[in-house]
Amino acid sequence: MAKRYAPGFVATATEGAKLHFTTKRTRWQVGYTPAPQAVALAKQINEDFVEPTAPIKLIEGDTDGEQVILHPHTLDASSSNFLQPKYDRLETITLEGFGYMFEANDIEDVTGYLADLPAGFIRDLYYGLGLNYDIRLIIDTIEKLPVTDLHIVKGDKGAARIDGDSYRTPYALFDTVRRDVGRVHNKALGAARIEKAARLHDKLLTPIDAETYPLIGRPYRPDAVVQAVGDGLKHGLTLSPSDADILVQATAGMIREVGEREPSQLLKLTEAVETVTLEAMIAHLRARIAEQHNEENWQQFLTANAFILRLAFGVPVLLFQGQATVGGRSYGGSGDKRSDFLLRAASTGNLSIVEIKTPQADLLAKKEYRGGIYAPSQNLSGAVAQVLDQRWQLQRNNTQLRDDYERQADPDAPDKGPRPETYAIQCVVIAGRSPREPNTKKSFELYRNGLAGVLVLTFDELLLKLETLLELLGNPDATKLVVPTVTVKKPKPRKKLRPSRRR
């Protein structure tokens, strides 16, 4: 597609192009007749080109000089749009207040008026008038609106507005936009020039003498990330997968430096990552609960996301072993007595056993037992009996299991916590969904709270723990410690006793 703005062959009076000044009552106008050489070139480029029979109107105005109307045309004979309007939708640019009491009596008066126009305008009639090429995006942007005229008013104040078929704007606003676009354009040219120089350096000099002319690569522009990403993220910018990956890699590589220089920024990053991670985990867990997954699948999921398991405990715990043997010779060996998970208290090493069922597992019997009471289901009572048996097996065999664990431990490996102990093994069963009906709620609570040493949690309750944690992260004030003010009353001073006088 040919450039409609950049000149290739522009004929002037020297080559035979003509300008015609005419007046009619209170109006004047300037027309343009192309040079024969330009017409010949246009016919070579475009077989359908037809030479106009009348001058092309370029500019017109009132004799009182209030308004001057430009009719921008492409006067580059090498363009396929030769003698056509320069813009797709905009037909005219109306200038108001740019020439106080301007009177046009001939071509010289018009060229003098154009020469006095401020920056941003094409001032030469032979170049078709309009806006300079470097700010052509102003026209492209305005053409998104259903208007055919750009009306610029010098001395006007306020905001731009639509007035019929015109986009009416104060010159001050237009000039501000023009300067902004110009600065961006010049900055882009400067950045392109630097990158071109770096690439030429790497291609032409580095192969000759890499020590004297080391590889530059793509130059880094300070604050480029802020300009490209920072402002965009505030307005809903969505990064491409490759951009997101490289941003994460760059952040991970510089996180220590950022933490040392700006600890507060690192704290913000940590809070943001934790929040996003929790939101994703909550959405994923909620979707999984509604789906059909077997116990093995849930064991794999919770092994990969052991953080969820740790929410079931009131003290800090670590995942010690998945699919742990409690009745064999080693925690990770073979045996017929296996628990889904063993967790270890971070400070004391005390072990806990977790047994997993699916969210679809029934917690209560289908039929009412008697008087609004429902008995525990076979799934739930079986899981409780199973985890109690695992606790007994672990208490009986832990000395042998622990000794084998310590023999197999790598002496050069970093300390991974205290050795596993069975001081008071806590048992946890995670199964089913929380009951909804009053009688089933009561029956479930009566049963699980009557168990000794076994905690029964539903998948809904695990999800609620995650949601509560997210709420706390999103509301820092909720985690602040409030120390009540205690007013201590000073005791009243005792009255001094006068010594008794002996009589």
C-alpha positions as CSV (number, residue, x, y, z in Angstrom):
1,M,0.0,0.0,0.0
2,A,1.5,3.4,-1.0
3,K,2.1,6.0,1.6
4,R,-0.5,8.7,1.1
5,Y,1.4,11.3,3.2
6,A,5.1,11.0,2.3
7,P,6.0,12.9,-1.0
8,G,7.7,11.0,-3.9
9,F,7.3,13.4,-6.9
10,V,5.6,16.7,-6.0
11,A,5.4,19.1,-8.9
12,T,5.5,22.9,-8.2
13,A,5.3,25.9,-10.4
14,T,8.7,25.1,-11.8
15,E,7.4,21.8,-13.3
16,G,4.2,23.5,-14.5
17,A,1.8,23.0,-11.6
18,K,-0.6,25.9,-11.3
19,L,-2.5,27.6,-8.5
20,H,-5.7,29.5,-9.2
21,F,-7.0,32.3,-6.9
22,T,-10.7,33.1,-7.4
23,T,-13.3,35.1,-5.5
24,K,-17.1,35.0,-5.5
25,R,-19.0,37.5,-3.5
26,T,-17.8,37.2,0.1
27,R,-15.8,34.0,-0.5
28,W,-12.4,33.2,-2.0
29,Q,-10.7,29.9,-2.9
30,V,-7.5,28.5,-4.3
31,G,-7.5,25.7,-6.9
32,Y,-4.8,23.4,-8.2
33,T,-4.0,22.2,-11.7
34,P,-1.4,19.4,-11.9
35,A,1.7,19.7,-14.0
36,P,1.7,17.7,-17.3
37,Q,4.7,15.7,-16.1
38,A,2.8,14.7,-12.9
39,V,-0.2,13.7,-15.0
40,A,1.9,11.5,-17.2
41,L,3.5,9.8,-14.2
42,A,0.1,9.2,-12.6
43,K,-1.1,7.5,-15.8
44,Q,1.9,5.2,-15.8
45,I,1.2,4.1,-12.2
46,N,-2.6,3.9,-12.4
47,E,-4.2,3.0,-15.7
48,D,-7.6,4.2,-14.3
49,F,-6.3,7.7,-13.6
50,V,-8.4,10.4,-15.2
51,E,-7.0,14.0,-15.6
52,P,-9.4,16.5,-13.9
53,T,-11.1,19.0,-16.1
54,A,-11.3,21.6,-13.4
55,P,-8.9,22.8,-10.7
56,I,-8.8,20.9,-7.4
57,K,-10.0,23.0,-4.5
58,L,-7.3,23.2,-1.8
59,I,-8.4,26.1,0.5
60,E,-11.2,28.5,0.8
61,G,-12.5,31.2,3.2
62,D,-14.6,34.2,4.0
63,T,-13.4,37.7,3.1
64,D,-13.7,38.7,6.8
65,G,-11.0,36.2,7.7
66,E,-13.0,34.4,10.5
67,Q,-12.7,30.9,9.1
68,V,-10.3,29.2,6.7
69,I,-11.2,25.8,5.4
70,L,-8.5,23.4,4.1
71,H,-9.3,20.6,1.6
72,P,-6.3,18.3,2.0
73,H,-5.4,16.4,-1.1
74,T,-2.6,14.0,-2.1
75,L,-0.4,15.9,-4.6
76,D,2.3,13.3,-4.8
77,A,2.2,12.1,-8.4
78,S,3.9,8.8,-7.5
79,S,1.0,7.9,-5.2
80,S,-2.0,5.8,-6.4
81,N,-4.2,8.4,-4.6
82,F,-2.9,11.3,-6.7
83,L,-5.4,14.2,-6.6
84,Q,-7.7,12.3,-4.2
85,P,-8.7,13.5,-0.7
86,K,-5.7,12.9,1.6
87,Y,-7.8,11.2,4.4
88,D,-10.4,8.4,4.4
89,R,-13.2,10.1,6.2
90,L,-12.2,13.7,7.0
91,E,-12.8,16.0,4.0
92,T,-11.9,19.3,5.5
93,I,-9.9,21.0,8.3
94,T,-11.5,24.3,9.5
95,L,-9.3,26.8,11.1
96,E,-10.9,29.5,13.2
97,G,-9.2,32.5,14.8
98,F,-5.7,31.9,13.2
99,G,-5.6,35.1,11.2
100,Y,-7.1,38.2,12.8
101,M,-9.0,40.2,10.1
102,F,-7.3,38.1,7.4
103,E,-8.1,39.4,3.9
104,A,-7.2,37.3,0.9
105,N,-6.8,39.3,-2.3
106,D,-4.3,37.0,-4.1
107,I,-2.1,33.9,-3.8
108,E,0.5,35.8,-1.9
109,D,-2.0,36.7,0.9
110,V,-3.0,33.0,1.2
111,T,0.7,31.7,1.3
112,G,1.4,34.4,3.9
113,Y,-1.5,33.1,6.0
114,L,-0.3,29.5,5.7
115,A,3.3,30.5,6.6
116,D,2.1,32.0,9.9
117,L,0.3,28.8,11.0
118,P,1.7,27.1,14.1
119,A,3.7,23.8,14.1
120,G,1.9,20.7,13.0
121,F,0.4,22.0,9.7
122,I,1.6,21.5,6.2
123,R,2.0,25.1,5.0
124,D,2.8,24.6,1.3
125,L,-0.1,24.5,-1.1
126,Y,1.9,22.3,-3.5
127,Y,2.1,19.6,-0.8
128,G,-1.7,19.4,-0.5
129,L,-2.1,20.9,3.0
130,G,-3.3,19.0,6.1
131,L,-1.3,17.8,9.1
132,N,2.3,16.8,9.2
133,Y,3.1,13.1,8.5
134,D,4.6,12.5,12.0
135,I,1.2,13.3,13.7
136,R,-1.0,11.6,11.2
137,L,-2.3,9.3,14.0
138,I,-4.4,12.3,15.2
139,I,-6.3,12.1,12.0
140,D,-6.6,8.3,12.1
141,T,-8.0,8.6,15.7
142,I,-10.6,11.2,14.9
143,E,-11.7,9.3,11.8
144,K,-13.0,6.6,14.1
145,L,-15.9,9.1,14.7
146,P,-18.7,9.7,12.2
147,V,-17.3,13.2,11.3
148,T,-16.1,14.7,8.0
149,D,-14.5,18.0,9.4
150,L,-11.8,18.7,12.0
151,H,-12.6,22.2,13.4
152,I,-9.8,23.8,15.3
153,V,-10.6,27.0,17.2
154,K,-7.8,29.3,18.5
155,G,-8.6,31.0,21.8
156,D,-11.5,28.6,22.6
157,K,-11.5,26.9,26.0
158,G,-13.0,23.7,27.3
159,A,-13.2,20.2,26.0
160,A,-13.5,18.8,22.4
161,R,-17.0,18.0,21.3
162,I,-19.0,16.8,18.3
163,D,-20.8,19.6,16.4
164,G,-22.9,18.2,13.6
165,D,-20.4,16.7,11.2
166,S,-17.5,18.4,12.8
167,Y,-15.1,17.4,15.6
168,R,-14.6,20.8,17.3
169,T,-11.5,21.2,19.5
170,P,-9.7,24.1,21.1
171,Y,-6.3,24.7,19.6
172,A,-4.7,24.4,23.1
173,L,-6.0,20.8,23.3
174,F,-4.9,20.1,19.8
175,D,-1.4,21.5,20.4
176,T,-1.1,19.4,23.6
177,V,-1.9,16.2,21.8
178,R,0.4,17.2,18.9
179,R,3.3,17.7,21.3
180,D,2.6,14.4,23.1
181,V,2.5,12.5,19.8
182,G,5.6,14.2,18.7
183,R,7.5,13.3,21.8
184,V,6.5,9.6,21.5
185,H,7.5,9.7,17.9
186,N,10.9,11.2,18.6
187,K,11.5,8.8,21.5
188,A,10.7,5.8,19.3
189,L,13.0,7.1,16.6
190,G,15.8,7.5,19.2
191,A,15.2,4.0,20.6
192,A,15.2,2.6,17.0
193,R,18.5,4.4,16.2
194,I,20.2,2.9,19.3
195,E,19.0,-0.6,18.6
196,K,20.1,-0.3,14.9
197,A,23.5,0.8,16.1
198,A,23.8,-2.1,18.5
199,R,22.8,-4.7,15.9
200,L,25.3,-3.3,13.4
201,H,28.0,-3.4,16.1
202,D,27.2,-7.0,16.9
203,K,27.0,-8.1,13.2
204,L,30.0,-6.1,11.8
205,L,32.5,-5.5,14.7
206,T,32.0,-8.3,17.2
207,P,33.0,-11.1,14.7
208,I,36.2,-9.2,13.9
209,D,37.4,-8.6,17.5
210,A,35.0,-9.8,20.3
211,E,37.3,-8.7,23.1
212,T,37.5,-5.1,21.9
213,Y,33.9,-5.0,20.6
214,P,31.9,-7.3,22.9
215,L,28.4,-8.3,22.1
216,I,25.9,-5.6,23.0
217,G,22.6,-7.5,22.4
218,R,19.3,-5.6,22.6
219,P,19.9,-2.4,24.5
220,Y,17.9,-1.9,27.7
221,R,15.9,1.3,28.0
222,P,15.4,2.5,31.6
223,D,11.8,2.4,32.7
224,A,10.8,0.3,29.7
225,V,9.0,-2.2,31.9
226,V,7.0,0.7,33.5
227,Q,6.0,2.1,30.2
228,A,5.2,-1.2,28.5
229,V,3.5,-3.1,31.4
230,G,3.1,-0.9,34.5
231,D,0.6,1.5,33.1
232,G,-1.1,-1.1,31.0
233,L,-1.9,-3.4,33.9
234,K,-3.9,-0.6,35.5
235,H,-6.1,-0.6,32.5
236,G,-6.7,-4.3,32.2
237,L,-3.7,-5.2,30.0
238,T,-3.5,-9.0,29.5
239,L,0.0,-10.3,28.9
240,S,0.7,-13.0,26.3
241,P,1.9,-16.3,27.7
242,S,5.5,-15.7,26.6
243,D,5.5,-12.2,28.1
244,A,4.1,-13.5,31.3
245,D,6.7,-16.3,31.5
246,I,9.7,-14.0,30.9
247,L,8.3,-11.4,33.4
248,V,8.1,-14.2,36.1
249,Q,11.6,-15.3,35.3
250,A,13.0,-11.8,35.5
251,T,11.2,-11.1,38.8
252,A,12.5,-14.4,40.3
253,G,16.0,-13.5,39.3
254,M,15.9,-10.0,40.8
255,I,13.8,-10.7,43.9
256,R,16.8,-10.7,46.3
257,E,18.0,-7.4,45.0
258,V,14.6,-5.9,45.2
259,G,14.2,-7.2,48.8
260,E,17.5,-5.7,49.9
261,R,16.7,-2.3,48.2
262,E,13.0,-2.0,48.8
263,P,11.7,-4.4,51.5
264,S,8.2,-2.9,51.3
265,Q,8.0,-3.7,47.5
266,L,9.0,-7.3,48.2
267,L,6.3,-7.5,50.8
268,K,3.7,-6.2,48.3
269,L,4.9,-8.8,45.8
270,T,4.7,-11.5,48.4
271,E,1.1,-10.5,49.3
272,A,0.1,-10.3,45.7
273,V,1.5,-13.7,44.9
274,E,-0.1,-15.3,47.9
275,T,-3.4,-13.7,47.1
276,V,-3.3,-14.8,43.4
277,T,-2.2,-18.3,44.4
278,L,-5.0,-18.7,47.0
279,E,-7.6,-17.4,44.5
280,A,-6.5,-20.0,42.0
281,M,-6.3,-22.7,44.6
282,I,-9.8,-21.9,45.8
283,A,-11.3,-22.0,42.3
284,H,-9.5,-25.2,41.5
285,L,-10.6,-26.9,44.7
286,R,-14.2,-25.8,44.3
287,A,-14.3,-27.2,40.8
288,R,-12.7,-30.5,41.9
289,I,-15.2,-31.0,44.7
290,A,-18.0,-30.7,42.2
291,E,-16.4,-33.3,39.9
292,Q,-16.1,-37.1,40.2
293,H,-12.5,-38.1,41.3
294,N,-11.5,-41.3,43.0
295,E,-9.4,-41.5,46.2
296,E,-6.2,-42.1,44.4
297,N,-6.7,-38.9,42.4
298,W,-7.4,-36.9,45.5
299,Q,-4.3,-38.3,47.2
300,Q,-2.2,-37.2,44.2
301,F,-3.8,-33.7,44.3
302,L,-3.3,-33.2,48.0
303,T,0.3,-34.5,47.8
304,A,1.0,-31.8,45.3
305,N,-0.8,-29.2,47.4
306,A,0.1,-30.3,50.9
307,F,-0.6,-26.8,52.1
308,I,-4.4,-27.6,52.1
309,L,-3.8,-30.6,54.4
310,R,-1.9,-28.4,56.8
311,L,-4.9,-26.3,57.3
312,A,-6.5,-29.1,59.2
313,F,-4.2,-28.7,62.1
314,G,-3.9,-26.0,64.8
315,V,0.0,-26.2,64.9
316,P,2.5,-26.0,62.1
317,V,3.0,-29.4,60.4
318,L,4.9,-30.7,57.5
319,L,4.0,-33.5,55.1
320,F,6.2,-36.4,56.2
321,Q,5.1,-39.3,54.0
322,G,2.3,-39.9,51.5
323,Q,0.9,-43.5,51.3
324,A,3.0,-44.3,54.5
325,T,3.4,-47.8,55.8
326,V,2.5,-47.9,59.5
327,G,2.7,-51.7,60.0
328,G,5.9,-52.5,58.1
329,R,9.6,-52.0,58.6
330,S,9.9,-48.5,57.0
331,Y,7.5,-45.5,56.5
332,G,7.9,-45.8,52.7
333,G,8.1,-49.6,52.4
334,S,5.6,-52.2,51.6
335,G,2.9,-53.4,54.0
336,D,-0.8,-54.0,54.3
337,K,-1.3,-51.2,56.8
338,R,-0.9,-47.9,54.9
339,S,-2.2,-44.5,55.7
340,D,-3.0,-41.9,53.0
341,F,-0.7,-39.3,54.7
342,L,1.6,-38.9,57.6
343,L,2.3,-35.4,58.8
344,R,4.8,-34.3,61.4
345,A,4.7,-31.4,63.8
346,A,7.3,-28.9,62.8
347,S,8.5,-28.3,66.4
348,T,8.1,-31.6,68.2
349,G,8.0,-34.3,65.4
350,N,4.7,-35.7,66.7
351,L,3.1,-37.6,63.9
352,S,-0.5,-37.3,62.7
353,I,-2.4,-39.6,60.4
354,V,-4.8,-38.4,57.6
355,E,-7.3,-40.6,55.9
356,I,-8.9,-39.4,52.6
357,K,-12.3,-40.2,51.2
358,T,-14.0,-38.5,48.3
359,P,-16.4,-35.5,48.5
360,Q,-19.1,-37.8,47.2
361,A,-18.7,-40.2,50.2
362,D,-21.9,-40.4,52.4
363,L,-21.3,-39.2,55.9
364,L,-24.7,-40.4,57.3
365,A,-27.1,-43.2,56.7
366,K,-29.8,-42.5,54.1
367,K,-32.6,-43.4,56.4
368,E,-33.4,-41.7,59.8
369,Y,-32.5,-44.0,62.7
370,R,-34.9,-42.6,65.2
371,G,-36.4,-39.2,66.3
372,G,-34.5,-37.0,63.9
373,I,-31.2,-38.8,64.4
374,Y,-29.1,-40.3,61.6
375,A,-26.4,-42.9,62.2
376,P,-23.0,-42.4,60.6
377,S,-22.6,-44.1,57.2
378,Q,-20.5,-47.2,56.7
379,N,-18.0,-45.1,54.8
380,L,-17.5,-42.7,57.7
381,S,-17.5,-45.2,60.5
382,G,-15.2,-47.5,58.5
383,A,-12.8,-44.6,57.9
384,V,-12.7,-43.8,61.6
385,A,-12.1,-47.4,62.5
386,Q,-9.4,-47.6,59.9
387,V,-7.5,-44.6,61.1
388,L,-7.7,-45.8,64.7
389,D,-6.2,-49.1,63.7
390,Q,-3.5,-47.2,61.8
391,R,-2.7,-45.2,64.9
392,W,-2.4,-48.4,67.0
393,Q,-0.1,-50.0,64.3
394,L,2.0,-46.9,64.2
395,Q,2.4,-46.7,68.0
396,R,3.4,-50.3,68.1
397,N,5.9,-50.2,65.3
398,N,7.2,-46.6,65.4
399,T,10.5,-47.5,67.2
400,Q,11.5,-49.9,64.4
401,L,10.1,-47.5,61.7
402,R,12.0,-44.5,63.2
403,D,15.3,-46.5,63.6
404,D,15.1,-47.5,59.9
405,Y,14.3,-43.9,58.9
406,E,17.4,-42.6,60.8
407,R,19.6,-45.3,59.3
408,Q,18.5,-44.4,55.8
409,A,18.9,-40.6,56.4
410,D,21.7,-38.8,54.4
411,P,24.1,-37.5,57.0
412,D,25.1,-34.6,54.7
413,A,21.5,-33.6,54.0
414,P,20.3,-30.4,55.7
415,D,18.2,-30.9,58.8
416,K,14.6,-31.6,57.8
417,G,13.1,-31.3,61.2
418,P,12.8,-33.4,64.4
419,R,12.7,-37.1,64.2
420,P,9.2,-38.7,64.0
421,E,7.6,-39.3,67.4
422,T,4.3,-40.8,68.5
423,Y,3.7,-38.8,71.7
424,A,0.0,-38.3,71.0
425,I,-1.0,-39.2,67.4
426,Q,-3.8,-37.1,66.0
427,C,-6.1,-38.8,63.5
428,V,-7.9,-36.8,60.8
429,V,-10.5,-38.1,58.3
430,I,-11.4,-35.8,55.4
431,A,-14.6,-37.0,53.6
432,G,-17.9,-35.9,52.1
433,R,-19.7,-32.6,52.0
434,S,-21.1,-30.7,54.9
435,P,-24.8,-31.6,55.8
436,R,-27.4,-29.1,54.9
437,E,-30.5,-30.1,56.8
438,P,-30.9,-29.3,60.5
439,N,-31.3,-32.9,61.6
440,T,-28.3,-34.1,59.5
441,K,-26.2,-31.2,60.8
442,K,-27.0,-32.2,64.4
443,S,-26.4,-35.9,63.9
444,F,-23.0,-35.2,62.2
445,E,-21.9,-32.8,64.9
446,L,-23.0,-35.2,67.7
447,Y,-21.1,-38.1,66.1
448,R,-17.8,-36.3,65.2
449,N,-17.5,-34.4,68.5
450,G,-18.1,-37.6,70.4
451,L,-15.0,-39.2,68.8
452,A,-11.8,-39.3,71.0
453,G,-8.6,-38.4,69.1
454,V,-10.2,-38.3,65.7
455,L,-11.0,-35.1,63.8
456,V,-13.6,-35.4,61.0
457,L,-13.5,-32.6,58.4
458,T,-15.5,-32.2,55.2
459,F,-14.2,-30.9,51.9
460,D,-16.5,-27.9,52.2
461,E,-14.7,-27.0,55.5
462,L,-11.3,-27.3,53.9
463,L,-12.5,-24.9,51.1
464,L,-13.9,-22.5,53.8
465,K,-10.5,-22.5,55.5
466,L,-8.9,-21.4,52.3
467,E,-11.5,-18.7,51.7
468,T,-11.1,-17.4,55.3
469,L,-7.3,-17.2,54.8
470,L,-7.8,-15.3,51.5
471,E,-10.2,-12.9,53.3
472,L,-7.5,-12.2,56.0
473,L,-4.9,-11.6,53.3
474,G,-7.2,-9.2,51.5
475,N,-7.9,-7.3,54.8
476,P,-4.7,-6.6,56.6
477,D,-6.5,-4.8,59.4
478,A,-8.1,-8.1,60.4
479,T,-4.8,-9.5,61.4
480,K,-3.6,-6.5,63.4
481,L,-3.2,-7.1,67.1
482,V,-5.3,-4.7,69.1
483,V,-4.0,-4.1,72.6
484,P,-6.7,-2.7,74.8
485,T,-5.8,0.3,76.8
486,V,-5.9,-0.4,80.5
487,T,-6.2,2.4,82.9
488,V,-4.5,1.7,86.2
489,K,-5.9,3.7,89.1
490,K,-3.3,4.9,91.5
491,P,-4.0,3.9,95.1
492,K,-4.9,6.7,97.4
493,P,-2.1,7.6,99.8
494,R,-2.6,6.4,103.4
495,K,-3.1,8.9,106.1
496,K,-0.2,9.2,108.4
497,L,-1.0,8.2,112.0
498,R,-0.1,10.6,114.6
499,P,1.9,9.2,117.5
500,S,-0.2,8.8,120.6
501,R,0.6,11.0,123.6
502,R,1.2,9.2,126.9
503,R,-0.6,10.7,129.7
